[in-house]
Amino acid sequence: MKTLFINADPEAFNPECLTDCGEIIKCGGLVAFPTETVYGLGADGTNDVAVKKIFEAKGRPQNNPLILHFASVEDCAAFAECDERFFALADAFMPGPLTVVLPSKGKCAPSVTAGLDSVAVRVPIHPVARELIRLSGKPIAAPSANISGKPSPTLAEHVSADLDGVIDAIIDGGACSVGLESTIVKLDENGATLLRPGGITLEMLISVLGDVAVAPEVLAPPEPGAVPLSPGMLLKHYAPNAPLYLVRADSDVKMSEFFFEASKDAENAVICFDGFAPKQSNVYYIGDKNDEFEHARRLFDLLRVADTNGAKRIYAPMPKRDGMGLALQNRMLRAAAFRIKDL
């Protein structure tokens, strides 16, 4: 298959450049497109044959549900049972990097929900994503546009490295501004539960909903054989080829000393805060220690760069557990398959 490449610079965006991609979605094809979180691999969310192509292209487990992307908040109500809690969240955070899991009305393709009676809905804020949804005339089912289990793509070249020749089209909309997948919160009769942290933090959700529970799987391995309630709940996910180790220390001095020593071995890749190790070819700065939003933007790209440069082992700092740090820790624990090095 020859993959069509479309340049859709959001700074000088011409919606007409997406006309062919809208037709591809309508005809049951696959299009990778930018969102504010990561690049998504999209298909018509009402066409089960098309949706199944997503699982095949990615090598994604069939029991891992997908997210439906809509052009407007109002459109979500045709596919999900939206209550006042949903609309309160929508008023605060949509369009934006938030996904809400709600009871399904059964109108989407069966493969989207992976056999669950709930459906995940989201309204991205990225202009390219929203125009593609509008042109397709359907909600777009989309996970991240990468080989399943690998670091999510935040640049079009990441998508190309994994899926060129496998899917119909890739839209280059530049770098993703958030860099981690959307926050996922489930709303049901038991209350609100955070299933996956992201750019909309737990604290932000609590400010709207009051009480929000955190699913145990957010920071712990899933139970053997457990059915994922949302994307991103597998034991190992977002993982580079080289084994990743998360470094935990009770002082910056200890962590910096460890990274300094680790960087002496050319087979190691060191992902660290600015200045925590001497700058050299196998040291990758993720940003200032206190700028977790910058860490999120850089994380997946740096994991891919370390792999590309032939690292045998990757070391990175363990994030904290509040604010954006919770989302980072969730992704990095899975990328590391829960390998932690305590100093």
Secondary structure in CASP SS format (residue, H / E / C, confidence):
PFRMAT SS
TARGET T0000
AUTHOR 0000-0000-0000
METHOD secondary structure of the structure
MODEL  1
M C 1.00
K C 1.00
T C 1.00
L E 1.00
F E 1.00
I E 1.00
N E 1.00
A C 1.00
D C 1.00
P H 1.00
E H 1.00
A H 1.00
F C 1.00
N C 1.00
P H 1.00
E H 1.00
C H 1.00
L H 1.00
T H 1.00
D H 1.00
C H 1.00
G H 1.00
E H 1.00
I H 1.00
I H 1.00
K H 1.00
C C 1.00
G C 1.00
G C 1.00
L C 1.00
V E 1.00
A E 1.00
F E 1.00
P C 1.00
T C 1.00
E C 1.00
T C 1.00
V C 1.00
Y C 1.00
G E 1.00
L E 1.00
G E 1.00
A E 1.00
D E 1.00
G C 1.00
T C 1.00
N C 1.00
D H 1.00
V H 1.00
A H 1.00
V H 1.00
K H 1.00
K H 1.00
I H 1.00
F H 1.00
E H 1.00
A H 1.00
K H 1.00
G C 1.00
R C 1.00
P C 1.00
Q C 1.00
N C 1.00
N C 1.00
P C 1.00
L C 1.00
I E 1.00
L E 1.00
H E 1.00
F C 1.00
A C 1.00
S C 1.00
V H 1.00
E H 1.00
D H 1.00
C H 1.00
A C 1.00
A C 1.00
F C 1.00
A E 1.00
E C 1.00
C C 1.00
D C 1.00
E H 1.00
R H 1.00
F H 1.00
F H 1.00
A H 1.00
L H 1.00
A H 1.00
D H 1.00
A H 1.00
F H 1.00
M C 1.00
P C 1.00
G C 1.00
P C 1.00
L E 1.00
T E 1.00
V E 1.00
V E 1.00
L E 1.00
P E 1.00
S E 1.00
K C 1.00
G C 1.00
K C 1.00
C C 1.00
A C 1.00
P H 1.00
S H 1.00
V H 1.00
T H 1.00
A C 1.00
G C 1.00
L C 1.00
D C 1.00
S E 1.00
V E 1.00
A E 1.00
V E 1.00
R E 1.00
V C 1.00
P C 1.00
I C 1.00
H C 1.00
P H 1.00
V H 1.00
A H 1.00
R H 1.00
E H 1.00
L H 1.00
I H 1.00
R H 1.00
L H 1.00
S H 1.00
G C 1.00
K C 1.00
P C 1.00
I E 1.00
A E 1.00
A C 1.00
P C 1.00
S E 1.00
A C 1.00
N C 1.00
I C 1.00
S C 1.00
G C 1.00
K C 1.00
P C 1.00
S C 1.00
P C 1.00
T C 1.00
L C 1.00
A H 1.00
E H 1.00
H H 1.00
V H 1.00
S H 1.00
A H 1.00
D H 1.00
L H 1.00
D C 1.00
G C 1.00
V C 1.00
I C 1.00
D C 1.00
A E 1.00
I E 1.00
I E 1.00
D E 1.00
G C 1.00
G C 1.00
A C 1.00
C C 1.00
S C 1.00
V C 1.00
G C 1.00
L C 1.00
E C 1.00
S C 1.00
T E 1.00
I E 1.00
V E 1.00
K E 1.00
L E 1.00
D E 1.00
E C 1.00
N C 1.00
G E 1.00
A E 1.00
T E 1.00
L E 1.00
L E 1.00
R E 1.00
P C 1.00
G C 1.00
G C 1.00
I C 1.00
T C 1.00
L H 1.00
E H 1.00
M H 1.00
L H 1.00
I H 1.00
S H 1.00
V H 1.00
L H 1.00
G C 1.00
D C 1.00
V C 1.00
A E 1.00
V E 1.00
A C 1.00
P H 1.00
E H 1.00
V H 1.00
L C 1.00
A C 1.00
P C 1.00
P C 1.00
E C 1.00
P C 1.00
G C 1.00
A C 1.00
V C 1.00
P C 1.00
L C 1.00
S C 1.00
P C 1.00
G C 1.00
M C 1.00
L C 1.00
L C 1.00
K C 1.00
H C 1.00
Y C 1.00
A C 1.00
P C 1.00
N C 1.00
A C 1.00
P C 1.00
L E 1.00
Y E 1.00
L E 1.00
V E 1.00
R E 1.00
A C 1.00
D C 1.00
S C 1.00
D H 1.00
V H 1.00
K H 1.00
M H 1.00
S H 1.00
E H 1.00
F H 1.00
F H 1.00
F H 1.00
E H 1.00
A H 1.00
S C 1.00
K C 1.00
D C 1.00
A C 1.00
E C 1.00
N E 1.00
A E 1.00
V E 1.00
I E 1.00
C E 1.00
F C 1.00
D C 1.00
G C 1.00
F C 1.00
A C 1.00
P C 1.00
K C 1.00
Q C 1.00
S C 1.00
N C 1.00
V E 1.00
Y E 1.00
Y E 1.00
I C 1.00
G C 1.00
D C 1.00
K C 1.00
N C 1.00
D C 1.00
E H 1.00
F H 1.00
E H 1.00
H H 1.00
A H 1.00
R H 1.00
R H 1.00
L H 1.00
F H 1.00
D H 1.00
L H 1.00
L H 1.00
R H 1.00
V H 1.00
A H 1.00
D H 1.00
T H 1.00
N C 1.00
G C 1.00
A C 1.00
K C 1.00
R E 1.00
I E 1.00
Y E 1.00
A E 1.00
P E 1.00
M C 1.00
P C 1.00
K C 1.00
R C 1.00
D C 1.00
G C 1.00
M H 1.00
G H 1.00
L H 1.00
A H 1.00
L H 1.00
Q H 1.00
N H 1.00
R H 1.00
M H 1.00
L H 1.00
R H 1.00
A H 1.00
A C 1.00
A C 1.00
F C 1.00
R C 1.00
I E 1.00
K E 1.00
D E 1.00
L C 1.00
END
